Amino acid sequence: MTLTSNAARRDVFGRNASGPLAGIVISDFSRVLAGPYCTMLLADMGATVIKVESPSGDETRAWKPPVFEGESTYYLSINRNKRSIALDFSDPEDIETARNIATSADVVVENFKPGGLDHFGLDYASIAERNSAVIYASITGFGSAGGAALPGYDLLVQAMSGLMSITGDPDFPAYRSGVAVFDVITGLHAALGVLSALHERSRSGRGQRVEVNLMSSALSGMVNQTGGFLLSGNVPTRMGNEHPSIYPYEPFPTADGEIVLAIGNDRQFRTLCDVVGATGLAADPRFLTPPGRSLNRAALRPILQGLLASRTASDWFDIFTEARLPCAPINDVRGGIEFARRLGLEPVVEVGVGEAAIPGVRNPITFSATPASYDLIPPSIDADRGDILEWLRSTEPQP
């Protein structure tokens, strides 16, 4: 069996794994985004992740541009700290190898269509029969009941869940999010489910199946919007950059660009009025309370726009920040990374060692005693076949 003690500080392939999941082995039968993002986060935390691919590889290997040294940056961004083996499910020997990888692991992560692995004996029941302690995480688009036949693409879920109906300007067509937000949220939910199941197994010794789907993650991830409908019957609509319940809470033009204000309470609003030189504005009966400011935003907006036009966005950012008012410049992605650097967040890490190392985004979780590591660059297809097969031989019962 695999190592399960966090006291083990090297993985089954000898990797120096300092994270809290050192010793945990994950067989990753997922592809594209939600599953690979989940397993990458767990790999950063020290888990050994074996990426099982078809001979043609994860689809994201071909999703270009942009590229880094000819490789898809999409693939590279979510597959570090893993090892790859390519298996052909039309080959009985490769299927048996896949079964052995799954049953020798602590965790299986897969995102095939519901029932798609049954024919190969790689479904939960088949794997659990050989390894009752396995944690088997299934990621689907719309669950395994009525939505089993629907293709699970993030864009489809953004449309069906209602997110696109609340994204964009009210006078223009609906927009999707600029990132596959529900794939990411579902990957996070999958990681949370795996960790919870591992904790339960440490107490009871029992494995179990963990199921997550994009649609349920979407409805959960829209929090106040879905909650507002359920509790009040309100069906939200597109409001551009405005917030349905808070004001001022949007970008405002300045002398040379826009700055975002996020004023969430009465104290902040009074401070804002003082800073922009309109102290009496806070005493206006229309703007005394959050509901009043929200309902009377059409009257408040032009007043604030006129006041903010006197200085640049950079000037206002410095002034508001000194006054401890929530505000932000509107950066591009480069600006976002540079801003995080200025804050000392060290957002960029070196993945791999030596000349082969590549840049990557830091795992967002910081552990004081068991830090994340970034030892392995994303693997090429089938790069680790020999090591993986040798590990499988080492797990076989000795005569």
C-alpha positions in Angstrom: 0.0 0.0 0.0 0.9 3.6 -0.3 2.4 5.8 2.4 -0.2 7.7 4.3 1.9 9.3 7.1 2.7 12.9 7.0 6.0 12.0 8.7 7.1 10.7 5.3 9.0 13.6 3.7 9.8 11.9 0.4 7.2 10.7 -2.1 7.2 7.2 -3.6 9.5 8.4 -6.4 12.0 10.0 -4.0 10.8 13.6 -4.5 11.5 15.8 -1.5 7.9 16.5 -0.4 7.7 18.8 2.5 4.0 19.6 2.3 1.2 18.4 4.6 0.1 15.7 2.0 3.6 14.1 1.7 3.1 10.4 1.4 -0.4 10.6 -0.2 -0.6 9.2 -3.7 -3.2 10.5 -6.2 -4.0 8.8 -9.5 -5.3 11.6 -11.7 -7.6 10.5 -14.6 -8.8 14.0 -15.2 -8.1 16.5 -17.9 -8.6 20.1 -19.1 -9.1 22.4 -16.0 -11.2 21.5 -12.9 -9.6 18.2 -12.2 -6.0 19.1 -13.1 -6.3 22.4 -11.1 -7.5 20.3 -8.1 -4.7 17.8 -8.3 -2.0 20.5 -8.9 -3.0 22.2 -5.7 -2.8 18.9 -3.8 0.6 18.1 -5.5 1.9 21.5 -4.4 1.1 20.4 -0.9 3.3 17.3 -1.2 1.0 14.6 -2.7 2.4 12.4 -5.4 0.2 12.9 -8.5 0.3 10.4 -11.3 -1.3 11.9 -14.4 -2.9 9.2 -16.6 -3.3 10.4 -20.1 -4.4 9.0 -23.4 -1.6 8.6 -26.0 -2.8 11.9 -27.5 -2.5 13.6 -24.2 -4.6 16.1 -22.2 -6.6 18.3 -24.6 -5.1 21.5 -23.1 -1.7 20.5 -24.5 -3.0 21.6 -27.9 -4.8 24.8 -26.7 -2.6 27.5 -28.2 -1.8 30.4 -28.2 -0.3 31.6 -25.9 2.8 29.3 -25.7 6.0 29.0 -23.7 8.8 27.5 -25.7 6.2 25.9 -28.0 4.2 24.4 -25.2 0.6 25.4 -24.3 0.6 27.8 -21.4 -2.9 26.6 -20.5 -1.5 23.1 -19.9 1.6 24.4 -18.2 -0.4 26.5 -15.8 -2.2 23.6 -14.1 0.0 20.5 -14.3 3.2 21.1 -12.3 4.4 18.7 -9.7 2.9 15.7 -11.5 4.2 12.6 -13.3 2.7 11.4 -16.6 2.0 8.0 -18.1 0.1 7.5 -21.4 -2.3 4.5 -21.5 -4.4 3.3 -24.4 -7.8 2.2 -23.1 -8.2 0.0 -26.2 -5.3 -2.0 -25.0 -6.1 -4.6 -22.3 -2.6 -4.5 -20.8 -2.9 -0.7 -20.5 -6.3 -1.0 -18.9 -4.9 -3.3 -16.3 -2.0 -0.9 -15.6 -4.6 1.9 -15.1 -6.5 -0.3 -12.6 -3.3 -1.1 -10.7 -2.5 2.7 -10.6 -6.0 3.5 -9.3 -6.1 0.7 -6.7 -2.6 1.4 -5.4 -3.3 5.1 -4.8 -4.9 6.8 -1.8 -7.0 9.0 -4.1 -8.5 8.7 -7.6 -9.6 11.9 -9.4 -11.6 11.6 -12.6 -13.8 13.7 -14.8 -15.1 11.3 -17.4 -18.8 11.4 -18.3 -20.9 9.6 -15.7 -20.5 5.9 -16.3 -17.6 6.4 -18.7 -15.1 4.4 -16.7 -17.5 1.5 -15.9 -16.6 -0.5 -19.0 -12.9 -0.5 -18.0 -13.4 -1.5 -14.4 -12.2 1.9 -13.3 -15.4 3.0 -11.7 -15.7 3.5 -7.9 -17.3 0.2 -7.1 -14.6 -1.7 -9.0 -11.7 0.2 -7.5 -13.1 0.1 -4.0 -13.6 -3.7 -4.2 -9.8 -3.9 -4.5 -9.0 -1.0 -2.2 -11.7 -0.2 0.3 -9.8 2.8 1.7 -9.7 4.6 -1.6 -11.0 8.2 -1.9 -12.6 8.4 -5.3 -13.4 11.9 -6.5 -15.7 12.3 -9.6 -16.1 15.7 -11.3 -18.9 16.1 -13.8 -20.7 18.9 -15.5 -24.2 18.4 -14.3 -24.1 15.4 -11.9 -24.8 11.7 -12.5 -28.7 11.8 -12.6 -30.7 13.9 -15.1 -27.7 15.8 -16.4 -25.5 12.8 -17.0 -25.6 13.2 -20.8 -24.9 16.9 -20.9 -21.3 17.9 -21.9 -19.6 19.6 -19.0 -18.1 22.8 -20.4 -17.6 25.8 -18.2 -19.1 28.2 -20.8 -22.3 26.1 -20.9 -22.6 26.2 -17.1 -22.0 30.0 -17.0 -25.0 30.2 -19.4 -27.3 27.7 -17.7 -26.6 28.7 -14.1 -27.6 32.3 -14.7 -24.1 33.8 -14.4 -24.1 35.3 -17.9 -27.5 36.9 -17.2 -25.9 39.0 -14.5 -22.6 39.7 -16.2 -22.1 42.6 -18.5 -23.8 45.9 -19.3 -27.6 45.9 -19.2 -27.8 47.4 -22.6 -25.6 44.9 -24.3 -25.6 41.1 -24.7 -24.6 38.8 -21.8 -21.0 38.1 -21.3 -19.1 35.1 -19.9 -16.5 35.6 -17.2 -13.0 36.3 -18.5 -11.8 33.1 -16.8 -13.4 29.6 -16.6 -14.6 30.6 -13.1 -16.8 27.5 -12.5 -14.1 25.1 -13.5 -11.8 26.7 -11.0 -14.5 26.8 -8.2 -15.3 23.1 -8.9 -11.6 22.2 -8.7 -11.4 23.9 -5.3 -14.6 22.1 -4.2 -13.1 18.8 -5.4 -9.9 19.5 -3.4 -11.9 20.4 -0.3 -13.9 17.1 -0.7 -10.7 15.0 -1.1 -9.1 16.6 2.0 -12.3 16.1 4.0 -12.5 12.4 3.0 -8.9 11.9 3.8 -9.5 13.3 7.3 -12.4 11.0 7.8 -10.4 8.0 6.6 -7.7 8.9 9.1 -10.3 8.4 11.9 -12.4 5.5 10.6 -10.2 3.8 8.0 -13.0 4.1 5.5 -12.7 5.3 2.0 -15.6 6.9 0.1 -16.7 8.5 -3.1 -16.7 12.3 -3.5 -18.8 13.8 -6.2 -18.8 17.4 -7.4 -20.2 19.0 -10.5 -19.9 22.4 -12.2 -23.6 23.2 -12.0 -23.9 22.8 -8.3 -20.6 24.6 -7.8 -21.9 27.4 -9.9 -25.1 27.8 -7.9 -23.1 27.7 -4.6 -20.4 30.1 -6.0 -23.0 32.7 -6.9 -23.7 33.0 -3.2 -25.7 36.2 -2.6 -27.3 36.2 -6.1 -28.7 32.7 -5.8 -29.5 33.3 -2.1 -31.2 36.5 -2.9 -33.5 34.7 -5.3 -34.3 31.9 -2.9 -35.0 34.2 0.0 -36.8 37.1 -1.6 -37.8 35.9 -5.1 -35.7 38.6 -6.7 -34.3 37.6 -10.1 -31.0 39.6 -10.5 -30.2 41.1 -13.9 -27.1 42.6 -15.5 -25.9 45.8 -13.8 -22.6 46.3 -15.5 -20.0 47.0 -12.7 -22.6 48.0 -10.2 -23.5 46.0 -7.1 -27.2 45.3 -6.4 -27.0 46.1 -2.7 -24.1 48.5 -2.1 -23.2 51.9 -3.4 -20.8 53.4 -4.2 -19.2 50.1 -5.3 -18.0 50.4 -8.9 -15.4 52.1 -11.1 -15.5 55.9 -11.3 -13.8 58.2 -13.9 -11.0 60.5 -12.7 -8.9 63.1 -14.5 -7.0 60.4 -16.4 -8.7 57.0 -15.9 -10.9 55.0 -13.6 -10.6 54.0 -10.0 -12.7 51.4 -8.2 -14.4 52.3 -4.9 -15.9 49.7 -2.6 -17.7 51.7 0.1 -19.5 49.2 2.3 -20.6 51.0 5.4 -21.6 54.4 6.8 -18.2 55.2 8.4 -16.5 54.6 5.1 -19.0 56.8 3.2 -18.5 59.7 5.7 -14.7 59.4 5.3 -15.1 59.4 1.5 -17.1 62.6 1.7 -14.5 64.2 3.9 -11.6 63.2 1.7 -13.2 64.5 -1.5 -14.2 67.8 0.1 -17.9 67.2 0.4 -18.5 66.7 4.1 -22.2 67.8 3.9 -22.9 65.0 1.4 -22.9 62.4 4.2 -25.7 64.3 6.0 -28.0 64.3 2.9 -31.1 62.3 4.0 -30.9 60.4 0.7 -27.5 59.0 1.4 -27.5 58.5 5.2 -27.8 54.7 5.0 -26.6 51.9 2.7 -30.2 51.2 1.4 -30.6 54.9 0.8 -27.4 55.2 -1.1 -28.2 52.1 -3.1 -31.7 53.3 -4.0 -30.5 56.9 -4.8 -27.4 55.9 -6.7 -28.6 57.8 -9.8 -28.4 61.0 -7.8 -25.2 60.2 -6.0 -23.2 59.0 -9.0 -22.9 62.3 -10.9 -21.9 64.2 -7.7 -19.1 61.7 -7.0 -18.0 61.8 -10.7 -17.7 65.6 -10.6 -15.6 65.5 -7.4 -13.3 62.8 -8.6 -12.6 64.5 -11.9 -10.2 66.9 -10.2 -7.4 64.4 -9.7 -5.8 61.4 -11.4 -6.6 57.8 -10.6 -3.1 57.5 -9.1 -3.5 60.5 -6.9 -6.9 59.3 -5.6 -5.5 55.9 -5.0 -2.8 57.3 -2.7 -5.3 59.6 -1.0 -7.9 57.0 -0.4 -5.4 54.4 0.7 -4.0 56.8 3.3 -7.5 57.4 4.5 -8.0 53.6 4.7 -10.8 53.6 2.1 -11.3 50.5 0.0 -10.2 51.4 -3.6 -8.2 49.9 -6.4 -6.7 50.8 -9.8 -7.9 48.7 -12.8 -4.8 46.8 -13.7 -4.2 44.4 -16.6 -2.9 40.9 -15.6 0.7 42.2 -15.8 -0.2 45.0 -13.5 -2.0 42.6 -11.1 1.2 40.5 -10.7 3.4 43.5 -10.4 1.0 45.0 -7.7 1.2 41.7 -5.8 5.0 41.8 -5.9 5.0 45.4 -4.5 2.8 44.1 -1.6 5.4 41.4 -0.8 3.1 38.5 -1.7 5.8 36.9 -4.0 3.1 35.7 -6.5 5.6 34.1 -8.9 7.6 31.0 -8.1 10.2 29.0 -9.9 8.9 25.6 -10.9 11.5 22.9 -11.4 15.3 23.3 -11.0 18.1 24.5 -13.1 17.8 25.5 -16.7 14.6 23.6 -17.1 12.8 25.7 -14.5 9.8 27.8 -15.6 7.8 30.5 -13.8 4.5 29.8 -12.2 1.9 31.3 -9.9 2.4 30.6 -6.2 0.0 28.2 -4.5 -2.3 30.7 -2.6 -2.1 28.7 0.7 0.8 29.3 3.1 1.7 26.8 5.7 4.1 27.8 8.5 5.5 24.3 9.1 4.8 22.3 5.9 5.3 24.7 3.0 4.2 24.0 -0.6 6.9 23.0 -3.0 7.4 23.4 -6.8 9.9 20.8 -7.7 8.6 19.4 -11.0 7.8 21.1 -14.2 4.6 19.9 -16.0 5.5 16.6 -17.6 5.6 15.7 -21.2 3.4 12.9 -22.3 4.4 9.5 -20.9 7.5 11.1 -19.4 7.5 9.0 -16.3 6.3 5.6 -17.5 9.4 3.7 -16.3 9.3 5.1 -12.8 5.5 4.6 -12.5 5.7 1.0 -13.6 8.6 0.3 -11.2 6.6 1.8 -8.4 3.7 -0.5 -9.3 6.0 -3.5 -9.1 7.1 -2.4 -5.7 3.5 -2.4 -4.5 2.8 -5.9 -5.5 2.5 -8.5 -2.7 5.8 -10.4 -2.2 5.6 -14.2 -2.5 
